[in-house]
Amino acid sequence: MSSDSLGGASQRSVESLASRLRRRQVVGSRATALETLLVLRQVVSKARFSNMEQLVEIIRSVGRRLVEAQPKEHSVGNTVRKVLHHIREEYHTATGKNTAIAPQTFSIAKFVLLGQPRAHTVALKAGGATGTLKENDPDDPDSFARGLKPVLMEAIQDVLDELETVYDNVSKNAKDHVHSDEIVLTLGMSKTVEAFLKSAAHHRKYTVIVAETAPSSVNLLLL
């Protein structure tokens, strides 16, 4: 990870989170994702880059550092990938570049967004910046980052907003995914799963089997 492109303050934030992840001072998918997003937001705001490839590599290097600190916490890698996806979308919108339309497939992100109240107007956010960004400008190497950062910060804020309302969004659709007299097996403790099951119970009568997960028995917290 280049300290020149990342900046001293951002690098200290990355190392601080990596240390807390390693010591298990940050636990849980949602808490870990939020902490990762806050660090990535600082990294992007302070990073120096003159083209998209440099920015992607900076974010990936941060992601690798955090994943190495706590490989069992999958939400770190998932959060980094989601941020990269949003950043690429904003970049292509701001530069007027077209991307291939992906086939419509089911994903957890789409499932959560079914209840997302916030309007996602990616094209409008980039509005006046379309076609004005120039990568690797020899006269002003920082112009690309300066022009792109505002929409990137909004993209990261969108992900933060999704996380803030994830319990509500998932719960709203619970009744459509659990049917009466079904048997649901759970493994591991998850506040999201807990909110989902409790919401479904208001509309459906079903059975939940909670695995013991010995020796930690953390799943018993769902009871």
Disulfide bonds with the S-S distance in Angstrom:
none
